[in-house]
Amino acid sequence: MDNTWLWVMDFIFLSALMVLAAVLKARIPALRRLIIPTSMIAGFLGLIFGPELIGLLPLNADFLGTMVYHLMAIGFIALSLKERSVSSNPAILNSGMLIVSTYLVQGIVGFGIFLLLVEWFYPDFFPGIGLLLPLGFGQGPGQAYSIGTQWEELGVIGGGNLGLTIAGIGFLWATVIGIIVMNILIKQRKFTRGNSSEERMPVVETSAPDEIPLSDAIDKLTYQIALIGLIYLITYLTIYGLDVILTPLGTFGATLAQLLVGFHFLIGSLYAVLFRVVLNKVQRAGLKLEHSPNNFLLQRIAGFSFDYMITASIAAISIYALRDYIVPVLLITTIGGLLTILYLVWIVPRMFPKDALPNTLGFFGMQTGTISTGMALVKAVDPYFKTNTADNLVMGSGTALLFGFPLLILLNVPVVGYIQGNSIMYLYTLGGLILYFILLAGALLFRTRT
């Protein structure tokens, strides 16, 4: 087949799988009852019918991985461009601290267990692989694949595939285990007493008052995509420039430059937020613009990007490449999932005593899957969104970025130790994770004391 079709065929296959998954979910009662995204069903269908198992679909894992990498950045840029009414509610700040402290629990578990496994059973493994647990569970397949792939460029074998696998297992925890947790917590008085009964409106995004008219020379959707493309270009130029500057500085500089490629989504998000801030200031100054970002269309672009990203990420999992890692991966995901439940069951009722049940389920679904799986669990116990959970999940994700920067720095330390052959870096990383968790958890308990 002509090479020009190779990239397109993977998109066509994913599209067919998405349609098939939507039909199956609508027609099969068991699937309708499950809190599971359609894109995830499509991904597992791709894994089953792909070259790893049945071999019916000639999916290309490299192309799928590239798709995951770029769709993640596009989705994050689209979300960051949206206009929001930012709340100053202290619960929003607490929610951000809770999200990052849960990442730290997962990071301590994953990295700590891998340190022991490397010391006792797998001396050739890179201990930093354990840090893919908070990336795959808490951040999702895009980030886990992106960072894991950059580790591969630095000599870590199978990093990207391991990130996808951990994220896939995380979806199972968010959906299957999430339903079990929900049914257990519903029977606990601590999680059902004092639930807020006052009517609350779900989080509403405000759109710009001036939209592009249908008769305009440029379509509304085209303008949003063009704006995202412009910001992505600036992101690429930033990454390229940093690579030129840092690579000549030696091993540490080259390692940092390579890792920044994996954080392209974060750099793109920051540029999008900056653009939104400048645009708001310009509009408040009275300068009328011909075109503005449209919240509705940006949300649709982000939804499209994340749906295809999730499908591609699961379909790209290489089962054969996991043979050497299957025991460690199952170990860290099982222990990490259980401790995530225990931590949230312990701390969320202290933070949100009136709405403990929906908040616990929402944060658990988000911290093992995505915000969509978290909201799906919330909807099962709070169908009309009367509680503050939707605000906490959506707005808390924004404030989590502020508290997450130290964690992003810690992610780089083990790789530097691996490249330089300096194992003391691993202990510094574990110590840093534990210390930062103590600080955040202590601050949460202090801020929510009664």
Steps between C-alpha positions, in 0.01 A plus 500: 500500500609856430692643798272804502224276638699347785429779751141541386419129530572496874258791544241316288540183707464693825190673365342167409582362845345809663175454305491128579562569870221760507256251344601222740469728802154615388370150417655280771334556842808385695718760327236771552508439874879516518660838573748469217582750221413395146853592393638247748279224357623595152859482620464150638329393177803636315731307730305176443464534121843660452829332411574398860211250520259415216688703237193613306592871511853595385539778756844659520612546862747776410235701317255451785760616751566812296126564485474471879790742547357776282131459584583542866659840435213609274244406765682682779550814290128501411397470865746768609362746244151483648355790695398407855355679796770424755378450855697615804336231716762345732364156406641547150850556637461203736388285207819582310710406801303176538557405135876550522526328841331195344755508218766494769343196670508318168853620428632385838338158453613450141853633539554340843390156381716520188802598710454180702442289189814637333701434816376143552367355173543719190842671511478601132173693537477878527341583839343816360248284315306497826432872446285404201235398756393858589540600135288212368245493783479867588590673173381252237644316199624807313734623770614150596583417140665835436733484800566127454594555137747772592655260749541253213699762312733509801547123509205372708350197324123489448416823682222618271325163482518459876339842544212401272453170681490659846249757374285220354500315831412830668184523288399156628548623859297813427210307348479144629652559844330839514157339481592259780633785717184700433274219620709450814513871593127548446442270797734700728330765714809721496458546124124552487419718800462874464501501120422844365145523371511852366463525125823575319554566136771302322818682399411720205755633257429853377541565130630816344214740413629567148509190287604458140187528283410211272548724197856592598789414268639254758301224667468510880661160541778583255597806704520299826720235336720766340545668839599168659741438211663841554555432870633153419748660258624729778527194725711319241729799453544521878593133530734527202667812641548342843653195335751717314591683822509208745655216296853654484502532883588135558315192619263681734411761237440238231289292737291800604452604137376153409263490796352838407381343176281277716353803676386660174137486617587705810694760299211526253249539784703781657515687169124453456430632851728799433317569174166484681619741771630752244181468294283568806702810585471627143124447498456669838695796365224546243678371190252303291645197322360348184527146634527342847548147636167321531452288813254258345718422199819482707333246729397294197855508363638391837240223524589375151872507581468314829258239362734407216800526731351248744402260219842522336686464830329173593517360146876574495578285807751228417419188699818321396719791609348474848611145570806606699306767693166329560566408866638842605222683313223292658665544840526879491155552342331272754668648806480852356129464425420370848697775673336762279161378625611494863655848482195659339257321734703638791556859393201599283239474782720736703507749212138472386297358792165602347571352157743220586353230274494678161834671565671174597367321193574794272860538609556122490365478145714792390815384682491157335345593164398840365269778611228340285511174698500703821192693389330176395539360852373828647195493275409155631453639856431866421309495168398867513839628621354655814833476684825691447680201347492619137659832601765323706601265219504754219642802679723291726674362191606855417644578843672159502730633230644746752573232760617250238815685391724355775379152404591563136851594611529183710405290197825606332735415785503116460569531126801719567623242753442222245696679227785594734504163679441677833254290702491748791267706278235231551506549876482877455190449286326273750585737783370796302171321427449410866590848625271675251214264586540575872492873428191484278305256717588702812387821330171335398430377852586843641281687251201269553522463876171547688 
